[in-house]
Amino acid sequence: MTTIPTFNLLEPYRIAEETFVVPWALEAPPVGHFPMNSMVIRGAEPVLVDTGSPATRAQWLEAVWSVVDPADVKWVFLTHDDRDHAGNLLPVLAACPNATLLTTWFSIGRMAEEWETPLDRCRFLNDGDTVDVGDRTLVAKRPPLYDNPTTRGLVDTRTNVMWSVDTFATNVSCPVPEIGELSDDEFRDGQLFGGRLVSPWHTLLDAAKFRTVVDDFERLGAEVVAGCHTPVLRGRRVAEAFDVLRRLPDVPAWEVFTQADLDAWMDEAEGSRPAEQPRPSGA
């Protein structure tokens, strides 16, 4: 495991040669937290991988520019157009005048309902395509699990770092940089929970066909796996994550929270509030 002296949200940390995760986490009671990460590859032609959430825009931009000068950014790889991945796209493009957006035709159309993406700064990068970014080649690959039809993951063939997007999503009791910090039970249960949450259609899958897709993704040879909704995987956890993923078609659907759950949470919150103090006389 890479030693990380300190770990604070929205403070980038190195996961491989010239490769940094920008971590954030969303509190998600009652299941803990969900990571909400993005990545920077600071090579010959620096690449931003996803653009973070608008909820933390100012802090996220400051964190990214602490790793790379925006004038040096050559590529913005947008995995898909969901807000937690594309939320700061326009500010990024405005700050990075020399950057080309690696996206898809469908993503541009889906984003058009909110903003106009500058087509003259776009390059389409579909499933299976590659792009030369100076000192490395990046491979776009649709991951086995996704919650958006435009999704493509990324593999850096120089460092064997994979960006798995929403595949391998997991909840954590508290934010951590590396998934090796979780117990075996936490790791397995989190993988099964996150997979079912992200892709509820897993119950419709042909198990054999799905496992072929997982095998194909694993054959890309990732040594380090980072993703939006997971701490970093490395070592034995990479193979274990693929093994758990293959089991997903045989796992029952997750039972979603209901209005009864919400009512109970609200009642509990109401009961935990301190009693209103009497006002001083004359107030």
C-alpha positions as CSV (number, residue, x, y, z in Angstrom):
1,M,0.0,0.0,0.0
2,T,1.2,3.5,-0.8
3,T,1.9,5.4,2.5
4,I,-0.1,8.6,2.7
5,P,1.1,10.7,5.7
6,T,-2.1,12.7,5.9
7,F,-5.5,12.3,4.4
8,N,-8.0,15.2,4.2
9,L,-10.9,15.6,1.9
10,L,-10.2,17.9,-1.1
11,E,-6.4,17.5,-0.6
12,P,-5.0,15.6,-3.6
13,Y,-2.8,12.6,-2.9
14,R,-0.5,10.6,-5.2
15,I,-1.5,7.1,-6.2
16,A,1.0,6.4,-8.9
17,E,3.7,8.2,-11.0
18,E,2.3,11.7,-11.7
19,T,-1.2,10.5,-10.9
20,F,-3.3,12.0,-8.1
21,V,-6.7,11.5,-6.7
22,V,-8.7,14.5,-5.6
23,P,-10.9,13.1,-2.8
24,W,-14.3,14.2,-1.5
25,A,-17.0,12.2,0.3
26,L,-20.7,12.7,0.7
27,E,-22.3,11.9,4.0
28,A,-25.0,9.3,3.4
29,P,-26.8,8.3,6.6
30,P,-27.5,5.7,7.7
31,V,-24.9,3.9,5.6
32,G,-21.9,6.1,6.3
33,H,-20.2,8.0,3.4
34,F,-19.7,7.6,-0.3
35,P,-16.5,8.7,-1.9
36,M,-16.9,11.4,-4.6
37,N,-13.4,11.5,-6.3
38,S,-11.8,12.8,-9.4
39,M,-8.2,12.3,-10.8
40,V,-5.4,14.3,-12.3
41,I,-2.6,12.8,-14.5
42,R,0.2,15.3,-14.5
43,G,2.2,14.0,-17.4
44,A,3.7,15.6,-20.5
45,E,0.1,16.6,-21.5
46,P,-1.8,16.9,-18.2
47,V,-5.3,15.3,-18.0
48,L,-8.2,16.0,-15.7
49,V,-10.4,12.9,-15.2
50,D,-13.9,14.2,-14.4
51,T,-14.5,17.6,-13.0
52,G,-16.0,17.1,-9.5
53,S,-19.3,18.2,-8.0
54,P,-20.6,21.8,-8.0
55,A,-21.3,21.5,-4.3
56,T,-17.6,22.0,-3.6
57,R,-16.7,24.0,-6.7
58,A,-14.3,26.6,-5.2
59,Q,-12.5,24.1,-3.0
60,W,-12.3,21.5,-5.8
61,L,-10.8,24.0,-8.3
62,E,-8.3,25.1,-5.7
63,A,-7.3,21.5,-5.0
64,V,-6.8,20.7,-8.7
65,W,-4.8,23.8,-9.4
66,S,-2.5,22.9,-6.5
67,V,-1.5,19.8,-8.6
68,V,-1.4,21.3,-12.1
69,D,-1.4,24.8,-13.6
70,P,-4.6,25.2,-15.5
71,A,-2.8,26.7,-18.5
72,D,-0.9,23.4,-18.8
73,V,-4.0,21.2,-18.9
74,K,-4.3,19.6,-22.3
75,W,-7.1,17.2,-21.9
76,V,-10.3,16.9,-19.8
77,F,-11.6,13.3,-19.8
78,L,-15.3,13.4,-19.0
79,T,-16.5,9.8,-18.1
80,H,-20.2,10.8,-18.4
81,D,-22.4,13.8,-17.8
82,D,-23.8,13.1,-14.3
83,R,-23.4,16.1,-12.0
84,D,-20.9,14.5,-9.7
85,H,-18.6,14.0,-12.7
86,A,-19.4,17.0,-14.9
87,G,-20.4,19.5,-12.3
88,N,-17.5,21.9,-12.8
89,L,-16.9,21.3,-16.5
90,L,-17.6,24.9,-17.7
91,P,-15.4,26.5,-15.0
92,V,-12.6,24.0,-15.9
93,L,-12.8,24.8,-19.6
94,A,-12.8,28.5,-18.9
95,A,-9.7,28.1,-16.7
96,C,-7.9,25.8,-19.1
97,P,-7.8,27.5,-22.5
98,N,-5.5,24.9,-24.0
99,A,-7.6,21.9,-23.0
100,T,-9.5,19.6,-25.3
101,L,-12.6,17.8,-23.9
102,L,-12.7,14.1,-24.4
103,T,-16.4,13.2,-24.5
104,T,-19.1,11.6,-26.6
105,W,-21.8,12.8,-28.9
106,F,-24.6,11.6,-26.5
107,S,-23.0,13.3,-23.5
108,I,-23.0,16.7,-25.4
109,G,-26.6,16.2,-26.2
110,R,-27.5,15.3,-22.6
111,M,-25.7,18.3,-21.2
112,A,-27.4,20.7,-23.7
113,E,-30.4,20.9,-21.5
114,E,-28.3,22.9,-19.0
115,W,-25.4,24.4,-20.9
116,E,-23.8,24.6,-24.4
117,T,-20.6,22.6,-24.6
118,P,-18.1,24.2,-27.0
119,L,-17.9,21.8,-29.9
120,D,-14.7,23.2,-31.3
121,R,-12.9,22.1,-28.1
122,C,-14.3,18.5,-28.2
123,R,-13.0,15.2,-29.3
124,F,-15.2,12.1,-29.3
125,L,-13.6,9.2,-27.4
126,N,-15.9,6.1,-27.5
127,D,-15.6,2.7,-26.0
128,G,-12.3,1.1,-27.2
129,D,-10.8,4.3,-28.5
130,T,-7.3,5.4,-27.5
131,V,-5.7,8.8,-27.2
132,D,-2.0,9.7,-27.2
133,V,-1.3,12.3,-24.5
134,G,2.4,12.8,-25.0
135,D,4.1,10.4,-22.7
136,R,1.4,7.8,-22.4
137,T,-1.6,6.3,-24.2
138,L,-5.0,6.3,-22.5
139,V,-7.6,3.7,-23.4
140,A,-11.4,4.4,-23.0
141,K,-13.3,1.4,-21.9
142,R,-16.9,1.0,-20.7
143,P,-16.9,-0.5,-17.2
144,P,-19.1,-3.5,-16.3
145,L,-21.4,-1.3,-14.0
146,Y,-22.7,2.1,-14.8
147,D,-25.6,4.4,-14.1
148,N,-25.4,6.5,-17.3
149,P,-25.4,5.2,-20.9
150,T,-22.5,7.5,-21.9
151,T,-20.0,6.0,-19.4
152,R,-16.4,5.2,-20.3
153,G,-13.7,4.3,-17.9
154,L,-10.0,4.9,-18.5
155,V,-6.8,2.9,-18.4
156,D,-3.3,4.6,-18.4
157,T,-1.1,2.1,-20.2
158,R,2.1,3.7,-18.7
159,T,1.2,3.3,-15.0
160,N,-1.6,0.6,-15.3
161,V,-3.9,2.9,-13.3
162,M,-7.6,2.3,-14.1
163,W,-10.3,4.8,-13.5
164,S,-13.3,2.6,-13.0
165,V,-15.9,5.5,-12.8
166,D,-18.9,4.0,-10.8
167,T,-17.8,0.4,-10.9
168,F,-16.5,-0.8,-7.5
169,A,-18.6,1.9,-5.7
170,T,-18.8,1.3,-2.0
171,N,-20.0,3.0,1.2
172,V,-17.5,3.6,4.0
173,S,-18.0,4.3,7.6
174,C,-15.6,7.2,7.3
175,P,-13.5,8.5,4.4
176,V,-10.3,6.6,3.7
177,P,-7.8,6.9,0.9
178,E,-7.2,3.2,0.3
179,I,-9.7,0.3,0.4
180,G,-7.1,-1.9,2.1
181,E,-8.0,-0.1,5.3
182,L,-11.4,-1.8,5.3
183,S,-11.9,-5.2,6.8
184,D,-12.7,-8.2,4.6
185,D,-16.3,-8.1,5.6
186,E,-16.6,-4.3,5.1
187,F,-14.9,-4.6,1.7
188,R,-17.2,-7.4,0.5
189,D,-20.4,-5.9,1.8
190,G,-19.6,-2.5,0.5
191,Q,-18.8,-3.8,-3.0
192,L,-22.1,-5.7,-3.1
193,F,-24.1,-2.7,-1.8
194,G,-22.5,-0.1,-4.1
195,G,-22.9,-2.4,-7.1
196,R,-26.6,-2.9,-6.5
197,L,-27.1,0.8,-5.8
198,V,-25.4,2.0,-8.9
199,S,-26.8,-0.6,-11.3
200,P,-30.2,-2.0,-10.0
201,W,-30.6,-3.7,-13.4
202,H,-28.0,-6.3,-12.2
203,T,-31.0,-8.7,-11.5
204,L,-31.8,-8.7,-15.2
205,L,-28.3,-9.9,-16.3
206,D,-27.3,-13.1,-17.9
207,A,-24.7,-14.2,-15.4
208,A,-22.4,-15.9,-18.0
209,K,-22.5,-12.9,-20.4
210,F,-21.8,-10.5,-17.5
211,R,-18.9,-12.4,-16.3
212,T,-17.4,-12.3,-19.8
213,V,-17.7,-8.5,-19.7
214,V,-16.0,-8.5,-16.2
215,D,-13.2,-10.8,-17.5
216,D,-12.6,-8.5,-20.5
217,F,-12.3,-5.5,-18.2
218,E,-10.0,-7.3,-15.8
219,R,-7.7,-8.3,-18.7
220,L,-6.8,-4.6,-19.1
221,G,-4.3,-5.4,-16.4
222,A,-4.9,-2.6,-13.9
223,E,-2.5,-2.6,-11.0
224,V,-4.1,0.3,-9.3
225,V,-7.9,1.1,-9.5
226,A,-9.3,4.5,-8.7
227,G,-12.9,5.5,-9.1
228,C,-15.4,8.2,-8.3
229,H,-17.1,6.3,-5.5
230,T,-14.4,4.1,-4.1
231,P,-11.2,4.4,-2.1
232,V,-8.1,3.3,-4.2
233,L,-7.8,-0.4,-4.8
234,R,-4.4,-2.1,-5.2
235,G,-2.7,-5.4,-4.6
236,R,-5.0,-8.3,-3.7
237,R,-8.0,-6.0,-3.4
238,V,-8.1,-5.5,-7.2
239,A,-8.5,-9.3,-7.9
240,E,-11.0,-9.6,-5.0
241,A,-13.1,-6.7,-6.3
242,F,-13.4,-8.4,-9.7
243,D,-14.3,-11.7,-8.0
244,V,-17.1,-9.9,-6.0
245,L,-18.3,-8.2,-9.1
246,R,-18.8,-11.5,-10.9
247,R,-21.2,-12.5,-8.2
248,L,-23.5,-9.6,-8.6
249,P,-26.1,-11.2,-11.0
250,D,-26.8,-13.8,-8.4
251,V,-27.3,-11.4,-5.5
252,P,-30.9,-10.2,-4.6
253,A,-31.9,-6.7,-5.3
254,W,-31.1,-4.1,-2.6
255,E,-34.2,-3.2,-0.6
256,V,-34.6,0.5,-1.0
257,F,-35.3,2.8,1.9
258,T,-39.0,3.7,2.1
259,Q,-41.2,6.5,3.5
260,A,-41.4,4.6,6.8
261,D,-37.6,4.7,7.0
262,L,-37.7,8.5,6.4
263,D,-40.4,9.0,9.0
264,A,-38.4,7.0,11.6
265,W,-35.2,9.1,10.8
266,M,-37.2,12.3,11.2
267,D,-38.7,11.2,14.5
268,E,-35.3,10.2,15.8
269,A,-33.9,13.6,14.7
270,E,-36.7,15.4,16.4
271,G,-36.2,13.4,19.6
272,S,-32.5,14.2,19.7
273,R,-33.0,17.9,19.6
274,P,-32.4,19.7,22.9
275,A,-35.5,21.0,24.6
276,E,-36.2,24.6,23.9
277,Q,-35.0,26.7,26.8
278,P,-37.4,29.1,28.5
279,R,-37.0,32.7,27.5
280,P,-35.9,35.1,30.2
281,S,-38.7,37.2,31.6
282,G,-39.3,40.3,29.7
283,A,-37.9,38.9,26.5
